[in-house]
Amino acid sequence: MPAPDAAAEHSHFEELSTACLQHIACISGTLEVSSQLARVSKGVRASLQMHDEARPLAVPIWCSPGPGSAEQSVVQWDERLGTLTRTDRPGHAFVVFSERLVNTSAIVQFHITSLDAIGGIEFGVVAAECDPSRGFEASRFKIERRCWFDGVGRMHTGGSIDGAHVGTTAVRITPHGERVRRGDQLGMAFVANPPALALLLNGRLAGPFVLLRRPCDELPGYRFFLRFDMVPGLQVRQVVQSPVPVDIKALARQPDVPPRPIGPNDPNLVVRSGGLDSRLHGVRLHALSPTVGHLRSTLCRMFMCEARLLELRATLFVGMGKPGSLGSFRSLRDDDEPLDAIGIHLAPNGSQLVDVFAFCPAMVV
């Protein structure tokens, strides 16, 4: 049998089919391979179809924690299983993933394997630092440089990276998706051109695309991040995705699915406790027209705290707010005041656009 022709054995990339090139670009689970392929030639770049604004294709990636992430003692990363687990050690449970998002669309998905709390998991993107030597110590604590879904049906968009409202540092909050539950598959898709973020819930697009600022000198791209509340045992497992690009526009063409309804025994109010162990708590108020007093008495029983020691605050975190701040805090002292008059009620998707905070020196959570 004659020896195979070396030229035939080593075909030029331009001769490979689009499906083969896309498989090569996706099989590693990183963006580096697709970026290298796109630089081979204009023909290969066009054949990849991953940099076409008319048909954005996202590379499914496998993310690992990068610089600026919480220590293993706070969030445990199991590379073999692909799990992130919140421990009982106090600390900022913020995980920044290693892949930098600039010119290539990417998608990452997690399976929520343990969720013993309402909300409890935030997932989105954070602006990459201009100075790599600083890691993400600067960006991760500046919420105006983040865009994230909070697990209770809201999207937060920091003014520094907001592509729809340029020129402000305020954080915009809007109803988005729905409350996540244990067993859900939570995903994020970064669209490179034009820059945008899309939330995926159980394989479907959940809410509109959120426009982001284009990368520039002072904004050298984005990175996915995930943050846990102070609830030990919270866990997600990264989903091993098929090595084929995801057509973002095909996801957008899927028919809308209404949010799952809030059950008769599910919390109809969300309150965040203050302090080092700050976390969200679900509250069920049964009164037809609940007041601040109804909320106070319910929280006193929940936190085993005397009414005179419990301080309640609300922040009107709606619209663009006051530039440079999260919105003005307001103390809730009048027990007869209806919560609805303050704007504390559920949106159709089960979200609550006015944040309520509870502070008590003797709080037990």
C-alpha positions, 0 to 999 in steps of 0.5 A, a space after each residue: 500500500 502506498 504511503 499517504 501523501 503528507 500534504 493530504 495528511 496535513 490539510 490546511 485549516 482553510 480546507 476543513 469544514 465549518 463544523 470541524 473548525 468549530 469542534 476544534 475551537 470548542 473541544 478544549 473548553 477555553 477561548 484561547 483555541 478559538 482566538 488562535 484559529 481566528 488569527 490563522 487567516 481571514 478565511 478560517 475566521 470567516 469559516 468559524 462564524 464565531 465573530 459574525 455580528 449577524 449570527 453570534 455563536 458562543 463558545 461553551 467554556 469550562 471555567 476555573 477560579 482565577 486571581 482575586 477569587 476567595 480562598 479555598 477555606 471560604 469557597 472550595 473548588 473541586 476541579 475534578 467534579 467542577 463544584 464550588 461549595 460555600 464553607 462555614 468560614 466567614 469571608 467574601 465568597 467571590 469567585 472570579 473566573 479565569 477566562 477574559 471576555 473580549 472579542 469572542 462570545 462565550 457561555 458557561 452554565 452551572 447546576 445548582 446542587 444545593 440551595 438551602 436559602 432564597 437567592 444566595 447565589 449571584 452570577 454575572 460579569 465583572 470588569 477586568 482590571 487594566 493593571 493585571 498586577 492588581 488582580 481583581 481586588 479593585 473591581 470585585 468590590 466596586 459594584 458599579 463595575 459589575 453586571 449580575 443576576 441575584 437569584 431572586 429575579 433581578 438584574 443589577 447593572 453597574 453604571 461604569 459598564 452599562 451600555 444602555 445608560 452611559 455616563 453614570 456610576 449608579 447601579 440600575 436594577 430591573 426585574 429579570 428571570 425569576 427566583 432560582 431553585 435547587 436543581 435549576 441550571 443557571 447559565 450566562 452568555 457573553 455576546 462579544 459584538 455588540 457586547 451584551 449579557 444574556 441570562 439562561 435558566 434551564 437551557 432557555 433565555 430568561 429575560 432580555 439582553 443586557 447591553 454592556 460597554 465596549 472594551 477599551 483602554 480603561 475597560 480591557 474586557 470582562 470575566 464571569 464571576 459567581 458570589 455566594 451569600 453567607 450560607 454554608 453548604 451552598 453549592 453549584 456544579 459546572 455543566 460539561 457542555 457539548 463541544 459545539 458553539 451555541 447560536 445566541 439568536 436561536 436562543 432568542 427566537 425560542 418562545 417566552 416561558 412565563 416565570 414559575 408562580 410563587 406558591 401559597 407557602 413560598 416567601 412573598 417578601 425578601 429581607 437581608 440581614 445585616 452584619 458579617 453574616 449578611 444573607 437573604 431571608 424569605 418571609 411569608 406575610 399572611 395579612 391582606 395589606 401587610 404593614 411595617 408592624 406585621 413585618 417587624 413582628 414576623 422578623 422578631 420571631 424569626 431572628 429571636 430578637 426584641 422589637 425594640 432592638 430590631 431596626 428596619 431599613 429600605 432602600 429605593 433601588 429603582 431606576 438610575 438612582 442617585 449617581 455614585 450611590 445605591 439609593 437613599 436608605 429609609 428607616 421604617 419606624 411607623 408600624 402602621 405604614 403599609 408596605 405597599 405604600 413604600 413600594 415593598 411588594 412583588 413584581 410579576 416575576 416574583 422579584 422585589 425591587 425595594 431592598 429591605 434590611 434588618 439589623 439587630 445586635 442580638 440577631 440569631 440567623 
